[in-house]
Amino acid sequence: MRKRKSALVERLLDEGRQWHRAGWISDEDRRGYEIDGMQMPDPLLPHEVRAIRERESLELPHFALLIATTPRRLRRWEQGFGRPHGPALRLLHLVRDRGLHAIFLPAELQ
């Protein structure tokens, strides 16, 4: 389940987009608003991490390479001896929600 942004955060993000369209703030400032408004995704359980990899039909070393981690760390996540966090967690959520091809293939090849 995705976390919902609070009404205040959503309003600030919307106003930041409007200010950007009006030329009142730069691209960099708008990106700052967007990044600040992001919330961390929900943690993944060990069986969820494994299910993501198996759904993509990839062996552990190959999947670890794609998500920029080590096979040992990925194995530990799948066995419940640790949990992904930060960029790895966000990337796993993207792979789960959109699939590997949506992330790693250029748009013209999809």
N, C-alpha and C positions, 0 to 999 in steps of 0.2 A: 504494500500500500504506500502510495506517495504521501509525503507530508505536504500539507497545504500551507501556503504562505499566509501570514496574518494580513488582515485588511490594510493595516498601516503600511506594511512592507510592499504590498501590491500597489497601493496608491503612490508611494514614493517612486517605485520603478516606473509606473505609468507616467508620472510627472517628469521623470528624468528623460523618458523617450520623447515626450512632447517638447521639452526644452531643447533637446538635441535637434529635433525636426525644425524648430524655430531658429536654430543657430545660436542659442544662448550658451550652450556648453559644447565642449569638444568631443570628438569620438572617444578619446582616452577617458574623459570624465564619465561619459555614458557607460563605457565598459566597466568602470569602477563601481558605478551604481549596480549594474547587473551582477557583478561578482559578489558584491557585498550582500545582495539579496538572495544568493543561493543558499540552500540548506543542504546539510550532509544527508546523503541517502540512508535509508534504514540499513542496519547491519545484516549481513548474509549469514545464514546458518551453514554448517559444513556440508550438509546434503544439498543445499542450494548451489553452492560453488561447484560441486561435482556434477550436478544436473546441468549447469550451464555448459561446462566443458563437454559432457557426453552428448548434449543436444547438438553441439557443433561438430561432433564426430572427430575429435582431435585427441591425440595421445597427450599425456601430461607434459612432456618436454616441449612439444610444439605449441601447446596452448600457453604455457608459461612464457615462452619466447614472445608470443604475440602480445601478452599483457605486461611485458617488461618486468617479469619477476623470475625467480629461480624455480626450477622444478621442485627443489626441496621445500621451499616456502609454500608453493601451491599445494603440495602433498600435505603439509602440516595444516593448511586451511581446510582441506577436504577431510582430514582426520579429526578436526576440532581442537588442535593444539595451538591455535592462533586464529586471528580473524583479519581479513583484509581491511585496510583503512586508507583514507586519503585518496589519491588519484587511482589506485588500484581498485578500491571499492566503487568509485564512480564509473570506471571503465567496465567492471564486471556488470554493473547495473545497465550500462548502455548495451553491452553484448546480449544480456538477458532480454532487454526490451526490444531491441532493433535487429539483433542478429549480427554476426561477424561480418557479413558481406556489406551491410549498410555502413559499417564503420571503416573497414579497411579497403574497400574497392572504390575507385573514383566514380563519380556520379554518371559519367558517360558510359561506364561498363555495366551499370546495374540494370 
